[in-house]
Amino acid sequence: MRLSHALAVLPFTVWSGVALAEPATVDGAAAITSALQTYLGATDGVVTVAPEGEAYGVKLDFTPLLSKVPQKDFESSVTPVEFQLVDQGDGTWKMTQDQAFNLMIKMPGELDLTLSAANMKSEGVFDVALQAFTTSSSTITDMSLAEKISGTEAGATDVHYHVDSMVFESTAMEGANGGVDGTSNMVASGLKEEMALPPMGEGAPPTNITVTLASYEANATVAGYRPDALYKLVAFFVAHPDEASIASNQDEMKAAVTKALPFFASAKSAGTLTGLSVDTPMGVFAAATGGVDVEMNGLVADGLLREAFRLDGFTIPAGLVPDWAADLVPTKLAMDFKLTRFNLLAPVELMISAMDLTKTPPMAPEQDEAMLAALLPEGVVDVTLAPGGVTAPAYDLAYEGMLSAGPAGTPSGKAKLTLTGIDKVQASLNAAPDDQKGQFLPMLGMAQGMAKPGDNGALVWELEMTPEGAMMVNGMNMGGEQ
């Protein structure tokens, strides 16, 4: 499980120079305990380490920490996280785990949460010099999460999640440009989410929605990850648990944050899903396949955030649209957005320099303008819509574009729409009742009149928003200054 992998890493960030004897010893167990407490605190009973032959048995019990929650009538229980560490004698350590897990938290009138996993099985090899697992694998079976959120004006919300199985695999190596580069793969099957949302109106029943997925797989990469600096940052906050302590030691904190920058250079994930079904009061919406891709840079000068999603084999409940409109309902869609031309490093560096936690507010109000200027050095961000489209039985609509916009000035950009199947769209609309036909056909005719011919009978609209505020369609000014 990722939790135990992360926790197993913690000792080595301050322990890389310690040589432990074989088999495991009491002194070695004490060294691991001390190192773990650097990151988890020294509360009695939280960290327990004992020799077990050639291995060190580690138990992390968070019950003593949960017992300190001050809220009235707070209840909790949690299974200790247990794993074994074995020194392999070559600068690496093997970690293994095999257990069930349960967590319960109750905050009367606010939250009722239970989490369980029938089995969590993990194995990994940690490289002391790299400060990361060079290889790791985890399997979680029969995992459930039930969450009831109450105390809101709208009413209580109940959510239940279940996953039959999740399998994680990961690797790590010395980064090509510093830090650590890593890859990971996650495969989940039998996913289900059940939601009971508050009633939409007085006297109405709750809204029940059930989402199921046959499978989901994600492949991810990260470059330039800085685990050593991040662990030290965690250690700082454990050693300084309250605001006053953090404020009085803010120079140390700022140095730790600066050393950890940019946290990671870049990361991306590509996910694929199968067998999506969303059961709603209106009926079942479904998709045969789909996917979600995410890409981002860390806190660097070359800001990047990208998100793309796609669905194929999309269907809607029978009878939701009239027969004449059935061929207009999309069965396939893809959208891909990217945000660039912004700087995340400069405002963070400015904040670290200008912030004084001993003052209220910690940053002078006049710094707001400087922060914005640092974030947007050219005054705008670029939003790019990569080539994508919507497909229905009657048509294919392709689109792409780019927009530059900022807090001042007029947004500007270009887009291109390409439509094939206009004859089938017209045929569908001609079959509509007269009142609806009278609404849609004139608008379609107007759009068709502004289009220019494309390949294979397609219609093309090239749109442009000029810096002067004009809206152009295929070179024709539709309003504003040119």
Secondary structure as UniProt FT lines:
FT   HELIX           2..9
FT   HELIX           10..13
FT   TURN            14..17
FT   HELIX           26..40
FT   TURN            44..46
FT   STRAND          47..52
FT   TURN            53..54
FT   STRAND          55..60
FT   HELIX           63..66
FT   TURN            67..68
FT   TURN            72..73
FT   STRAND          75..78
FT   STRAND          81..87
FT   STRAND          92..107
FT   TURN            108..110
FT   STRAND          111..127
FT   TURN            128..131
FT   STRAND          132..149
FT   TURN            153..154
FT   STRAND          157..174
FT   TURN            176..177
FT   STRAND          180..197
FT   TURN            202..203
FT   STRAND          207..225
FT   HELIX           227..239
FT   HELIX           243..248
FT   HELIX           250..260
FT   TURN            261..262
FT   STRAND          266..280
FT   TURN            281..282
FT   STRAND          283..297
FT   STRAND          304..312
FT   TURN            318..319
FT   HELIX           323..328
FT   STRAND          332..340
FT   HELIX           345..354
FT   TURN            357..358
FT   TURN            365..366
FT   HELIX           367..375
FT   TURN            377..378
FT   STRAND          381..392
FT   TURN            393..394
FT   STRAND          395..405
FT   STRAND          412..420
FT   HELIX           422..430
FT   HELIX           434..450
FT   STRAND          452..453
FT   HELIX           455..457
FT   STRAND          459..465
FT   TURN            467..468
FT   STRAND          471..473
FT   TURN            474..475
FT   STRAND          476..477
//
